[in-house]
Amino acid sequence: MASSRLESTVKRLEAKKIFELYNEVFQGWLNDKIIEIVPREELGNDCHYLPHRPVLKEGSKTKIRPVFDASACVSGNVSLNNCVEKGPNLVELLPIILNRFRENEIGVISDIKKAFLQIEINKKDRDYLRFLWKLGNKYVHLRHRRVVFGLACSPFLLAAVLELHFNTCLEKAKNETSYVWTRETIKKLKSSFYVDNCVTSVKNEDALLYFRREAKEILRQGGFDLYEWEYSRDSSTRSAALVLGIEWDKQKDTLRSITLMVEVGNFPNDNIQYNPGDHLGVFPCNNENMVDNILRRLENSFDFDTPIDLQIQKQVHTPNGIVKSWITHDKYQGNSLRTLLTRFIDISNPPSPNLLKYFASIAACEKEKSRLNQLASDSFVYEDWRHWKFPNLLEVLEEFPSVKPYAPVLLLHLTTLQPRFYSISSSPLSHQNQIHLTVAVVQYETQGGNGNVHYGVCSNYLKNVSINETMYVFIRSAVNFNMPDNTKTPMILVGPGTGIAPFRGFWNHRQAQMENMKDIEFGKIWLFFGCRQKELDLYRNEKNKMIENKVLDREFLALSREPGTEKTYVQDLIQIEAMHIYDMLVNQKGHFYVCGDCTMAEDVYQTLKHIIKIHGNMIDQEVETYMLSMRDENRFHEDIFGITLRTAEVHNRSRETARIKLISKPRND
């Protein structure tokens, strides 16, 4: 398995012309004694080989890194992760650590740099961490000398090493009068780590400086580098950070879940109508600070808060020549420039080449003018710049400070701010005159994680909206994603992450139906849900209650980043339940629902096709025909988000291939 996986990895590396870059990583590891060549006389020892693949990290100092798959196994056998002890469940420490983080005035976080690579593996265990590399036509047998990221036991090994080090330091502090570091700092460190993250709090700034100095030195004595320090009200670094997967606003010193449930209520019409599975369209507002900063960069020729009447010149060719007239712009009339930039204009996406051309024409600096003309005229340069920086309007104006746009011309170059759509997470039977949304708060850094922090326009608008603030929303029907009319019909729901959004509406609707129609028979509902860690499951308690009340028959939870647990995805759990799923869909004519991103949806679709093929004893064409018949019968439902041009092509490829095959295949009848 490892050799066949290596062959395909090498082909991909050579095709992308990054083989040498990948090879340099291994050479560096050899020099640093992170890995070693297996001696010829030890090649026959009992061993295990780990497959590996490259992960590209654009913009990072380490542009490429190998990832080792300890969960890989040959069919019918077990993986390395199946054989190692995982240790205690570290997730149970999360509430305690978070409480300590909020205990004192100043919250503090930091990380151990390359933590796993600082722990050496006993020589007798290294043969179970072998891997293959290929130079020329020869295989090179290598093995790890340090703890490998991806092993189920690695988090526990790190925790055990840290505890041993801290206990040793405590003994020295107790028995050696010359030991300079205080027992209080050591004890604080001992109770502050979750894997490689140090999360704690201190009383004041003096205590912060003292703790930081002592903590770095105590960890250094154990061979660890504690770095990337962040703390409350620190204005020298980014304003927001993540604390154990939870968003931390360092200026306000507030914690907030990245995924949140939003309640929208007090509609003018008390009888708002929608079905579970429908969408809510939300007209967001742009960030107030961004709007203010853009206004400061404009040519200041009029009041930004006075309503304006924007007019455009129209030219008509007549027998007597060109007749010019001014007509009012139909979209933006009667609003101030500040209101337009806040509610109506898209200022978050990169400016178009035409807008950059306009900027070049008014740039006072020749160097800036030249660069802007290059971006406006060379599509390859523009796309590279756009992809790497993905700059918003304000960032472009800051990059080219000599540009002072004239507001009316700028408005005509910018596009309209579009509504964002969210799956409704409530039921009209359970939540009268309310609509609930499940929203992932979007925040990311450009330039491969080293650039400016960007915030999703609508998700952050919803996160910060005030209670009783007026929002502009509308219902968009999704008839192809509604629950079946027949309550006896089984349903299989697949929704990792915020893909669970519509299914919360489903189970609340079913609960209300069961309470109101006690004599009616109801079909099974199976839910496949996935998230990184159990603690990030927003609706965990609500789902447990639904299972207790027999609303949900079964829930299958896939965890991709749970310490001490093998990484699983929803499609893995679907495959395990293949026989039952086949029975529910084919024999019982059940409905299959998928909500989430396009990559996951495609993986689930391929898994379902495989189940139909194997358990239905079908050939490929019969499988394609059956899958299309499920669509035609409205029994296969997808609600897919985050589709770009390229991912949309990937997502639709198998569907289109199926249709082409069916059309081109000669019929036997």
HUVEN-V402342 format. One record per helix or strand. SS is the DSSP state (helix for helix, strand for strand). FROM is the first residue (numbers start at 1). TO is the last residue. If there is no record, write none. Layout:
# HUVEN-V402342
SS FROM TO
SS FROM TO
This chain:
# HUVEN-V402342
helix 2 15
helix 19 31
strand 35 37
helix 40 42
strand 49 49
strand 51 56
strand 64 69
helix 90 101
strand 106 112
helix 116 118
strand 120 120
helix 123 129
strand 130 135
strand 138 144
strand 146 146
helix 154 175
helix 183 190
strand 193 194
strand 197 202
helix 205 221
strand 226 231
strand 240 243
strand 246 249
strand 254 257
strand 259 265
strand 279 283
helix 288 297
strand 308 308
strand 311 318
strand 321 328
strand 335 335
helix 337 344
strand 345 345
helix 353 362
helix 366 377
helix 379 389
helix 393 399
helix 407 413
strand 416 416
strand 420 424
strand 434 440
strand 443 445
helix 446 449
strand 453 455
helix 457 464
strand 472 476
helix 479 481
strand 491 494
helix 497 516
strand 525 531
helix 534 536
helix 540 548
strand 554 559
helix 570 576
helix 578 587
strand 591 597
helix 598 615
helix 620 632
strand 636 641
helix 645 664
